[in-house]
Amino acid sequence: MRKLRHFLYFILLIALDQFTKHLAASNLKENPFIIIPKVFQFTYHENNGAVWGILSGKIIFLILVTFLLLFLMVILYLKIPKDKRYNAIRIILVFICAGAVGNLIDRVFNGYVVDYIYFELIDFPVFNLADCYVTMSSILLIILGLFYYKDEDFEFLSSKSVKTVTADGSDWTEEKIVMNGSGETEEKAAINDSSETEEKAAINGSGETEEKAAINDSDETEDNNGTDEKNAASSNDGADEREDKDN
C-alpha cells in the first residue's frame, strides 16, 4: 500500500511539473509575468543543459545520466527498511525521481527543458518546478543525514539480503547478513560459537559420564568384595562351631 501511495505521489508531481511548463510555454513567451519588479518574475526560457544551465548542449549525455540515476534511486528505494523511521527518505527519493523524470520528458520530446522561475534581484539562473523538487529534496536529505540519522541507520546500504523459503514453500522472508570486521558473517560466527559450545558440552558431558561410571564401577566392586569377605568369614565361623560340637 505504501509503494502504491508513493507511486501516486510520483505521478502527481510529474503532472504538476508538466502543467506548469505548459502554462509557461503558452503564456510567458511574449510577456513575462512580474511578481516583484526587479526582484522576482515568471519568464519563459529554453534550457538545453542541466539544472541552472550547466552542461549546455549535452542532451544525449544528460538523458543517459538521468536513466542511470533513476535506476540507482529505484534500487535504493527498494532496499530501504520498512521501519517508519525511513519514511522521510522514501518521500525524498520520490521527489527527486519526479524532478528527474519531469526534465527527462522535456529533453526527450523537445530537446530542451522549459524554465520559467527567475530571481532577477540576484540574477539567478532561470529554473523550474522539477529543479525545485531535486534541489530542495537533496538539501533536506543532507540535513537529515547530518543531524537526524546515525551511521547504523544506513547499514542496510552495505548489507546483503538473502531470501529463504518457509516450510510450506509459500512465504519468503528476508534475512540481513552484515559482514563483520574479520570478513566472516555474523551468522557464521554464531554457528561456529554454537558448534564449539555444543562440542565442549559433549566433551564435558562424556568426560563426566565416564568418570561417574568409573566411580560407580569401583564402588560396586568394593561392595562385592566386602560382601564376599563377609560371606567367607560367616562360612568359616559356621565350620568352627560344627567342629566344636563334634568334639
C-alpha positions as CSV (number, residue, x, y, z in Angstrom):
1,M,0.0,0.0,0.0
2,R,2.8,2.4,0.8
3,K,4.5,1.8,-2.5
4,L,1.3,2.4,-4.4
5,R,0.7,5.7,-2.5
6,H,4.3,6.9,-3.3
7,F,3.8,6.0,-6.9
8,L,0.7,8.1,-7.0
9,Y,2.7,11.0,-5.4
10,F,5.3,10.4,-8.1
11,I,2.7,10.7,-10.9
12,L,1.1,13.8,-9.4
13,L,4.4,15.6,-9.0
14,I,5.3,14.9,-12.6
15,A,1.9,16.0,-13.8
16,L,2.2,19.3,-11.8
17,D,5.6,20.0,-13.3
18,Q,4.4,19.4,-16.8
19,F,1.3,21.5,-16.3
20,T,3.3,24.5,-15.1
21,K,5.7,24.1,-18.0
22,H,2.7,24.1,-20.4
23,L,1.4,27.3,-18.8
24,A,4.8,28.9,-19.1
25,A,5.1,27.9,-22.8
26,S,1.6,29.2,-23.5
27,N,1.6,32.5,-21.7
28,L,5.1,33.7,-21.0
29,K,6.9,33.6,-24.4
30,E,5.9,37.1,-25.2
31,N,5.3,38.8,-21.9
32,P,6.9,37.8,-18.6
33,F,4.7,37.8,-15.5
34,I,6.4,40.1,-13.0
35,I,5.6,39.4,-9.3
36,I,8.0,41.9,-7.7
37,P,9.7,44.4,-10.1
38,K,13.4,43.9,-10.3
39,V,13.2,41.0,-7.8
40,F,11.1,38.1,-8.9
41,Q,9.2,37.1,-12.0
42,F,8.0,34.2,-14.2
43,T,9.6,34.2,-17.6
44,Y,10.0,31.7,-20.5
45,H,13.4,30.2,-21.1
46,E,14.6,27.1,-23.1
47,N,17.4,25.3,-21.4
48,N,19.4,22.8,-23.4
49,G,21.6,21.9,-20.5
50,A,21.2,20.6,-17.0
51,V,19.9,22.4,-13.9
52,W,20.8,26.2,-13.9
53,G,22.1,25.9,-17.4
54,I,25.2,23.7,-16.7
55,L,26.4,21.2,-19.4
56,S,24.7,23.2,-22.1
57,G,24.1,21.2,-25.3
58,K,24.9,17.8,-23.8
59,I,21.3,16.5,-24.2
60,I,22.2,12.8,-25.0
61,F,24.7,12.7,-22.2
62,L,22.1,14.1,-19.8
63,I,19.5,11.7,-20.9
64,L,21.8,8.7,-20.3
65,V,22.9,10.0,-16.9
66,T,19.3,10.6,-15.9
67,F,18.3,7.0,-16.7
68,L,21.3,5.7,-14.7
69,L,20.5,7.8,-11.7
70,L,16.8,6.8,-11.8
71,F,17.8,3.2,-11.9
72,L,20.1,3.6,-8.8
73,M,17.4,5.6,-6.9
74,V,14.8,2.9,-7.5
75,I,17.2,0.2,-6.3
76,L,17.9,2.4,-3.2
77,Y,14.2,2.9,-2.6
78,L,13.6,-0.9,-2.7
79,K,16.5,-1.6,-0.2
80,I,15.2,0.9,2.4
81,P,13.9,-1.0,5.5
82,K,10.1,-0.9,6.2
83,D,10.7,1.0,9.5
84,K,8.7,4.2,9.8
85,R,12.0,6.0,10.7
86,Y,12.9,5.8,6.9
87,N,9.6,7.4,5.6
88,A,11.3,10.8,5.1
89,I,14.0,9.2,2.8
90,R,11.3,7.4,0.8
91,I,9.4,10.7,0.2
92,I,12.6,12.5,-0.7
93,L,13.5,9.8,-3.3
94,V,10.0,10.2,-4.7
95,F,10.5,13.9,-5.2
96,I,14.0,13.5,-6.7
97,C,12.8,10.9,-9.1
98,A,9.8,13.0,-10.1
99,G,12.0,16.0,-10.8
100,A,14.4,13.9,-12.8
101,V,11.6,12.4,-14.9
102,G,9.9,15.8,-15.4
103,N,13.0,17.3,-17.0
104,L,13.8,14.0,-18.8
105,I,10.4,14.2,-20.6
106,D,11.3,17.7,-21.9
107,R,14.7,16.6,-23.1
108,V,13.4,13.5,-24.9
109,F,10.4,15.2,-26.6
110,N,11.6,18.8,-27.0
111,G,15.4,18.7,-27.0
112,Y,15.4,21.3,-24.2
113,V,13.9,21.9,-20.7
114,V,11.4,24.7,-20.2
115,D,12.4,27.0,-17.3
116,Y,10.3,29.9,-16.0
117,I,11.2,30.9,-12.4
118,Y,13.6,33.8,-12.3
119,F,15.1,35.8,-9.3
120,E,16.1,39.0,-11.1
121,L,17.5,40.6,-7.9
122,I,20.5,38.2,-7.8
123,D,20.3,37.3,-11.5
124,F,20.0,33.6,-10.5
125,P,19.7,31.2,-13.5
126,V,16.1,30.5,-14.6
127,F,14.8,27.2,-13.3
128,N,11.5,25.2,-13.0
129,L,9.4,23.2,-10.5
130,A,11.3,19.9,-11.3
131,D,14.5,21.6,-10.4
132,C,12.9,22.6,-7.1
133,Y,12.0,19.0,-6.4
134,V,15.6,17.8,-6.9
135,T,17.4,20.7,-5.2
136,M,15.2,21.0,-2.1
137,S,15.0,17.3,-1.6
138,S,18.7,16.9,-1.9
139,I,19.3,19.6,0.7
140,L,16.8,18.0,3.1
141,L,18.4,14.6,2.6
142,I,21.8,16.1,3.6
143,I,20.4,17.8,6.6
144,L,18.7,14.5,7.8
145,G,21.9,12.6,7.2
146,L,23.9,15.0,9.3
147,F,21.5,15.7,12.2
148,Y,18.8,13.0,12.4
149,Y,20.1,9.7,11.1
150,K,23.1,7.8,12.6
151,D,25.7,5.7,10.9
152,E,24.0,2.5,11.9
153,D,20.8,3.7,10.2
154,F,22.5,3.3,6.9
155,E,23.9,-0.2,7.4
156,F,21.2,-1.5,5.0
157,L,23.3,0.0,2.2
158,S,26.1,-2.4,2.8
159,S,24.2,-5.5,3.9
160,K,23.3,-8.5,1.8
161,S,19.7,-9.7,1.6
162,V,19.2,-13.4,1.4
163,K,15.8,-14.9,0.5
164,T,14.7,-18.1,2.2
165,V,11.6,-20.2,1.8
166,T,9.4,-21.4,4.6
167,A,8.5,-25.0,5.2
168,D,5.4,-24.8,3.1
169,G,7.3,-23.1,0.3
170,S,4.8,-20.3,0.0
171,D,6.2,-17.4,2.0
172,W,9.5,-15.6,1.5
173,T,11.5,-13.9,4.3
174,E,14.5,-11.7,4.0
175,E,17.4,-12.0,6.4
176,K,20.1,-9.4,6.7
177,I,23.7,-10.7,6.9
178,V,26.1,-7.9,7.9
179,M,29.8,-8.5,7.3
180,N,32.0,-8.2,10.4
181,G,35.5,-6.9,10.5
182,S,37.2,-10.3,10.0
183,G,35.4,-11.0,6.8
184,E,33.2,-13.7,8.3
185,T,29.5,-13.1,8.6
186,E,27.8,-12.8,12.0
187,E,25.6,-15.7,11.1
188,K,28.7,-17.9,10.5
189,A,30.3,-16.7,13.7
190,A,27.1,-17.5,15.6
191,I,27.1,-21.0,14.1
192,N,30.7,-21.5,15.0
193,D,30.1,-20.4,18.5
194,S,27.1,-22.7,18.8
195,S,29.1,-25.6,17.4
196,E,32.0,-25.0,19.7
197,T,29.7,-24.7,22.7
198,E,27.9,-28.0,21.8
199,E,31.2,-29.7,21.2
200,K,32.6,-28.6,24.6
201,A,29.3,-29.6,26.3
202,A,29.5,-33.0,24.6
203,I,33.1,-33.5,25.7
204,N,32.4,-32.3,29.2
205,G,29.3,-34.5,29.4
206,S,31.2,-37.5,28.1
207,G,34.1,-36.9,30.5
208,E,31.8,-36.6,33.4
209,T,29.8,-39.7,32.4
210,E,32.9,-41.8,32.1
211,E,34.2,-40.5,35.4
212,K,30.9,-41.2,37.1
213,A,30.8,-44.7,35.5
214,A,34.3,-45.5,36.7
215,I,33.5,-44.3,40.3
216,N,30.3,-46.4,40.3
217,D,32.1,-49.5,38.9
218,S,34.8,-49.0,41.6
219,D,32.2,-48.7,44.4
220,E,30.3,-51.7,43.2
221,T,33.5,-53.8,43.0
222,E,34.4,-52.7,46.5
223,D,30.9,-53.6,47.8
224,N,31.1,-57.0,46.1
225,N,34.5,-57.7,47.6
226,G,33.2,-56.7,51.0
227,T,30.2,-59.0,50.7
228,D,32.4,-61.9,49.6
229,E,34.7,-61.4,52.6
230,K,31.7,-61.3,54.9
231,N,30.3,-64.5,53.4
232,A,33.6,-66.3,53.7
233,A,34.0,-65.2,57.3
234,S,30.5,-66.4,58.1
235,S,31.2,-69.8,56.5
236,N,34.5,-70.2,58.5
237,D,32.7,-69.3,61.7
238,G,30.0,-71.9,61.0
239,A,32.5,-74.6,60.2
240,D,34.4,-73.9,63.5
241,E,31.2,-74.2,65.5
242,R,30.3,-77.6,63.9
243,E,33.8,-78.8,64.7
244,D,33.4,-77.7,68.4
245,K,30.1,-79.5,68.6
246,D,31.5,-82.7,67.1
247,N,34.3,-82.6,69.7
